[in-house]
Amino acid sequence: MFCYQCQETANNQGCTVVGVCGKTDEVANLQDLLIYVLKGISIYGVKAKELGIYDEETGIFIAKSLFSTITNVNFDPVVFENKIKEALEVREKMKNKFMEAYKAKFGKDFAEELPEMATWFSDDVAEFRKKGEKVGVLATEDEDIRSLRELLTYGLKGIAAYTEHANILNERDPEIFAFIQEGLAATTDDSLSADDLVSIVLKAGSVAVKAMALLDKANTETYGHPEPTKVNIGVRKRPGILVSGHDLKDLEELLEQTKGTGVDVYTHGEMLPANSYPFFKKYDHFVGNYGNSWWEQTREFEAFNGPILMTTNCLVPPKGSYADRVYTTGVVGFPGLKHIPDRKPGEQKDFSAIIQHALKCDPPTPIEQGNIMGGFARNAVLSIADQVVDAVKSGAIKKFVVMAGCEGRHKTREYYRNLAKELPNDTVILTAGCAKYRYNKLNLGEIKGIPRVLDAGQCNDSYSLVVIAQKLVEATGVKDINELPLSYDIAWYEQKAVAVLLALLYLGVKGIRLGPTLPAFISPGVLKVLVEKFDIKPISTVEEDLKAIMAGV
């Protein structure tokens, strides 16, 4: 195996024996082979699109399959064996559609030579493993081309995740599905130069904005606009179910099925922002949030006592002491854990097993008490836009700092907590994603009634930060986003953060600080381009960065 898609990759170079995330070499190689076959499907998909053929089912399949390969989603080799088999079937269907359309239009069979991922086939699982060892990241020899191909692939994984979330809520955009295929196919084209790939990477940024906007539409039209909310972080004395991940539809159906059962429901990690949606507030057994970000789950899941539902990425290989209480659903999987199947058309998922399990468990052990604020997504912030702009013009707010992104285990991430504590009292932090857990429980106060931490929600809600910045440009009359009193200090961990980063680059944002380390998949040559064109820089010390941020550099 060779994997360097996440921030915690071994020695910031690459995992070669087992993933820091817990992924085995077997799973890593099967994931590589799945992506290889998805690229083959995409080659035919791009050619079919040129002939006017669009297959939504294929687009959905590719997006969901890419999502399953994001860090901390699925660790089950059997799942990937089956996905590869299904992908090969999908590829043949797409191939046949294209071939038939080509012959109908040109009166002859298609005879061009295609890359091997469009033709390779096996139904032997043992062969899957062998092939997976050969088609991974290092199959591209040129360092800069490899770097750009992987940057594009990881951005596409993030786009796919946002797209799949929106798809679950029946919001789809054919152009996003088409670009995912365009991007995957581009990674197989040896005729593309580094400059060509840079252009496609930036196009991925534009599509990432569209994907985030689509998901924002799906969430807000289904559950209402998040509103400023004090979220309880204590517990009650009834059995509970803890829900982690990002999938709001799963939470909705679980809350509906637990009504009147005597079971309470709590959020964990990235599900925290669900507490701020008006829709969910009608459930009196929806208690609040328990614990912190994903990497602390081994301690917090132990203390919760009841069952845990993992709905998307963020799963840490569970300890034996509580593994029997962890349920997976959707794209999530781990060998030996109980899995709740996908919903059938027109029906809800069946959560009866986890509910019955909860009824046999003790109530959660208290680990905190009190409240934290959330719900400052775009609609909430724009509703007080005049108040914010007045505070800027009067000098009460001197600076906005976007400290969004991901959390992780690295001790160096304490930088973000320390920076938040050291920022002057006339600065406001804009955040989204689990990075906020480093500082969202600090008492940083307010500025003229405006909280100094404005939490827009999940990493899935990063679109809110984009809209807020764009509205500030309009309201303050500056020429572009880089003239705002706004700095970006982004923490990254996985591939949705890569999509967000590409979105910011597409929007022209410059001077982004990125940490706690720069991505291992960015080669020196590609980094040089990013520095020259966008002034991307690594985080430094709190003292140095604080001085630079307040000076606007």
N, C-alpha and C positions, 0 to 999 in steps of 0.2 A: 504494500500500500504506500501511497504518498498523498498526504492531504494537508493543505495549508489554508483552508478556506475560512478558518475562524481566528480570532485574535489570540487565543491561548495556544496556538499550535506550538509544538515542542521547540524550545530554544528560538522561537520566532523564525523558524526555518521550515519545518514540516514534520508531521507525524509519520513514522515509517514502520512502526511495530504495532502500536495500538494508538487510537486517538486519545488525546487528552480528555475529550468528551466521553470516552468509554467505548467508542466505536471499535469493533474488531477489524483486523485486516480483511477478513472474509466479507464483512458488510461493506467496508470501504471499496473493495474491488467490485462487488456487485453493484454498488451505487455508480461507480465509474462506468460499468457496462450498461446500466440503465440509461445514463445520460448519453452514452455512445449511440444507443438505439434510438433515443429521442431525437438526436441529431439526424439520424437516417430518415425518420418520419418527417422531420422538418424540411429536409432537402426536397422530398416529394411535395410537401405542403406548399413550399414557396413556388415550385414549378406549376403546381395545380392552380395556385392563385393567379398566376400570369395568364392562365386560360379561363379565368372567371369562376373557378371552383373554390368554394369555401365550405369547410366541414367543421361546424361548431363542436361536435362531439370530440373530434380529434384535438381541437384546441384546448378543451377542458381537460382531456386526459393528459396532455403534455404538461399543462400548468400544475395539476394536482401531483403528477409524478415528480416534477422538479421540486415542488414543495416538500415532498417526502425525503429529499436528500439534503435539506438544510440541517445545520448543526443542531443536535439534541432533539430530533424529531423521531426517527425510527431506527431501532437497533436490531431488528429482527431479520435474519438472512432469508427466512422462508418467504417473508413478505416481498423482498426484492427479487427472489427467484420467480415468484408468480407475476410480479410487475414486468419483468423482462419478457416472460412468455406472452403476456398481454400486449406489451409494446411491439413485439415482433408481429403479432396478428394485426395490430392497428397499422403498422407500417405497410404490410402487404395490402390491406384494404385501400390505404392512401395511394400506394403505388399503382394498383389496378385502376383506380379512378383517374389518375393522371394519364396512364398509358392509353386508356380508352378515349379520353378527351383529346389527347395528342393525335391519335390515329384518325379520329373523326375530323379534326381540323386540318391536318396536313396530308392525310391519305397514305401514311406510311407509319411503320413502327418507330418508336423512339429508340435510337441506337447510340446515344452519347455515353461515354464512360463516366460513371459516378463514383464518388468516394466509397470506400469499403463499408462504412456504417450504413449505407443504403442497400447493401447487398448481402452482408454477412448474415448467416443463419445457423442456429443449432437448437435442438430441443433437449440437449443433454446438460443437466445442471452442472455436472463435473466440468464440462467445457465452458460453461458460464464463468466459473471461477478462474480457469486458465486464461480465458480471453480478457477478463476484467483486469488481470495483472498487466496486460500489454497496452490497454487503451486509455489509461488515466492521464493525469496532468503532464507527466514527463514524456509522453509520446510526442509532444511538440518540442523539438530540439532548440530552436532559436529562443533565447531567454526573453527578449522583448515581445516577440509574437506570442509566446506562451503566456506572458504576463497579461497582455491585452486580451487574449482569448479567455483567460480565467476571470479577469475583471469583468468582462462582458457576461460570462456564464453566471457569475455570482450575482451580478446585477439582475440578470434574468430570473434567477431563483427568487430574489426579493420581489420582483414584479409579479412572478407567478403566485407567490404567497398572498399578496394583496388581491390579486385577481380571483384566486380561489375563495377567499373570504367573501368577496363581493358576489361571486357566483352562487354561494350557499344562500345568499339573500336575494337571488334571482336578478342580479344586476350584471350584465355582460356587455363587453365591447369587442366586436369582431376585430377591430384594428389592433387591439392589445394582443389578442391571441395570435394574430398574424405576425406581429412584430416579434413575439417570443420565438416563433418558428424562423423568421428572418435572421434573428440574432444567433440562434443555435446553428443554422445552416452556414452563417458567415464564419463560424469558428472552424469549419471544415474546408474552407476555400483557401488553398495555398497561394492563389494568385493575388490575394489581398495584402497590401503593404501595411506597415505599422500605421501610417497616416490614414489609410482606409479604415483600419480597425478603430483608431481614435474617433473618427467621425461616427462610426456605428455605436461606439460606447457612449458618446454624447447624445446620440439619438435615443439610446436606452434611457438616458436621464429624462428626456422629454416624455417618453412613454411611462416612466415611473411616476411622473407628476400626474398623468392621466389616470394611471392605475390607483394612485392614492385618492384622487378626486372621486373616482368611481366608488371606491370603498367608503369614503366619507358620505357620499350620497346614499349608499345602501344602508349604512348604519343610522344616519340621522333620519331618513324617511321611515325606517322601521321602528326605531326606538326613541326618536325625538332628539333634539340637540342637548348635549351634556350641559348641565347647569352647575354653578358653584355649590358644592356640597361638602358638609362635614361628614367624613367617613369614619364610622366607629372602628376601632382596632382592638376592642375588647371581645369578650365571649359571653355567651349565655350558658344556662345549665341544662341544655337539651342536646341530644346527639346531633352531630353535624356532618355535612359533606363539604369538602374543600374543593373548589374549582380553580384550576390553573390553566395557563395558556391564553388564547386570544378569542376563541370562538363564541360570539354572543348568542348565536342561535342555539348552541348546546346549553348555555346557561338559561336561556328562555324556557326551553323544553324541560330542563331539570326543575326549575322553579315551579312550573305548572304542575309537574307530576309529584312534587313534594308537598303541595298544598294540603293542609289538614292531616299530614302523616305524623306530626310531632318531630320532624327532622328540620333543622335549620341549615341554611346554605351560606357559605363564606367564600370570598374570593382570595386568591393568592397571586403574587407576582404581577404579571401583565394583565390579569383580569380585574385588578383594582379599579380601573376607570369605569367599569360597568356600574359601579355604585352611583355614578353621576348622571346616568341616563334616566329621564323621567319614567320611561316604561317600566323599569325594574323596581321603582320605588313603591309600587302598589302591592308588592309581596311583603307581608309583615314578618315572614320567616327568613327574609334576606337580611342577614345580620350586619355584614360589613366585611372588612378585610382582615385576614389573619396572616401575620408574618411579613416577610420582605421579598427580595427578588429570588429568581430561580435557583441560584447557586447555594442558597441557604436551606433548601428544601430537605436535605437529609436530616437536619436538626429539627426543623419545623414540622415536617410530616410526621416525625416520630411523636412529637408533643400533641399533635392534633387529635390523635386517638381514633378518629373516624376515617372513613374511606376518602380517597382523593381521586378526582377526575381530571386527567390530562387531556386537553382538547387540541393542542397544537404543539409547536416546539417549546422547549424549556425543560424537557425531562432529563433528570440526572439519573443514571443507573441506580435503582433503589436498593437500600440496605435490606437484608433479609428480615430484619426485625419489623418492617412495615410493608414489605413488598406485597403481601397478600391483601393489603388494603388499597393498592394502587390499581386504578382502572384506566385503560386508554380508549380513545375513540378517534374517528377521523383518520388523519394521516399518521397518527402517533402509534408506535408499537415497540414492544420490548419482549424478548423471549420469556415465557412463563407468566406474564401478566394477563389479567382478564381484559378482553377487548369487547367493547360495545359496538355492534355493527352499525353501518351507515343507515340512515332513515330510508324507507321505501318511499316512492313518489306519493305525495299526498298524506303521508303519515309522519309521526314524530319518531325519534329514536326511543328505544325502550330502555328506560333507566331503572326499571323495577329491581334489578339485581343489586345495584349499588344502594338503592333506598332501603331494601331489606337488610343489607349488610350494615348500614348506618344505625338502624334500630337496635342492633345488638352491641353497639359500641358505647363507650363512656363519652361524656361531653368533652370538648376540647380543653386542654390544660392552658390556663391563661399564660401568655408570654408578654403581653403589653396591655395598656389600657389608655383610654382617651380617644382623640379624634385627629385626623389629618384632613387637609383641604384638597379638593380636586375639582374637576369639572370646568377648567378654564380653556375649553376648546374655542374655535374661531367665533362662534355665535355669541358666547358669553363675553369674550374680550371685546368684540366689535360693538356689543351693546353699551359698553362704557368707553368707546373709542374717544369721544370728546374729552372725557375725564383724563384719559391716558395722554392724549395730545397736549392738553392744557398743562399736565404735570411735566411733560417734556419741555414745552415752551417756557414754563416758569423756572425751569432748572431743578424742580423737585426730583425728577428722574433724569439722571445724567447718562445712564447707559442701560442697554438691554444686553444680556448675555444668553445666547442659546446654548444650554447645556443639556442637549437631548442625546438619545441613543441607548446604548446597552449597558448592563451591569456585567460583572464577572468576578472571578476569584482573585485576580492579581492584587497584591498588596498595593501596587502602584496606583490602583483606582481610588485609594484614599485621597489622592490629589484632588478629585472632584469635590469631595466633602470639605476639604481644607480650603479650596478656592471659594466655595460657596460661603464659608464662614468668614473669609477675609474680604470678600467684596464689600465695598463701601455701602452704607445705608441708603444711598441714592441710586442704587442699581437694582434692576429687576431681572430675575432669571426666568427664561422661557424654556419649558421642558416638555418632553414626551418620551415614552419608552421607560424601561426599567432602570435607566441610569439615575433617575430621580431618587431611588432608594438610598443613595449615598447622602442625601441632604433634605429629603422631604419631611423629615420628622424633627428638623432643627427649628427653633423658634426665631425666624428671621424677620418677623414683623411685617409692617405695611408702610406704604407711602401714600398719604392722603386717601386712605381706605382701599388702596390697591395692594393686594398681597405681593410680597417680594418674590414669591415663587408661584408662577402661573403654570399649572400643570395641564397640558392639553390632552393627556391620556396615554394610550398605548403607543408603541412605535408605529402601529397601524394608523395612528392619528396625526402623524407628522405633517400631513397636508394642512392641518390647522395652523401650524407655525408658518408655513409658506404664505397662506392667506393673510395672516396677521401682519407679516413683514410687508407684503404687497400693499395692504391698506395703509400701513404707516408711511410708505413711500408717497401714496396719494395725499394723505392728510398733512404731511409735513412739507410737501412741495419740493422735496429733493429730486434730483434727476434719475437716480437709480438706487438699487438696494444697498450698494456699497457705500453710499453717502449717509446712510442712517447711523445713529449712535448705537450700533448693533454689532456685536462680536459673536463668533461661532467657536465654541469649544466642545467638540463632539467626541463622545465615547463610543467606540464601536466594538462589536463582538462577532456578529454573524451577518448573513447575506442580505437580510432586509435593511440593515444599516448601510450596506453597500449601495442598494437601490436608492436610499435616501440621499447618500452622498452624491451619487450621479445626478439626482434630481437637482440638488443645490448647485452643482457645477453647470448644469444646463441653464439654470436660472441666472447664471452669471455671478454667483456669490464668490468672492475672493477672500483670501486670508483665513481660511478655515484651519483651526488647530485640531489635530486628530490624535487620539491616544486611546489607551496608554502606550501603545506602540503603533508604528506604521504597519500596514498589512504586509505580511511576508510575501504575498503574491505580486507585490509591486516591485518590478525590477528597477535597478538604478537608472536605466534608460527611460523607463516610463515615468519614474518619479521626477526625473529632470523635466519632462514635458509638463507634468502636473504643477511643479513648482514655478516654472517659467510662465505658464498660461494662467494658473489659478492661485498662485502663492500659497499652496497647501504647505503646512508646516507641522512638525511633531510638537506635542506639548513639551514644556520644559519644567522648570520648578514653579511652584505656586507664586513665589515672590517675583520671578522674572516675568511670568505670563500676566500676573495681575498688573504690573507696571505697564506692560505693553497694551493690554486690553484697555486700560483706562486712558492710555495715550492714543488709542485708536489705531494701533498697528499690530 
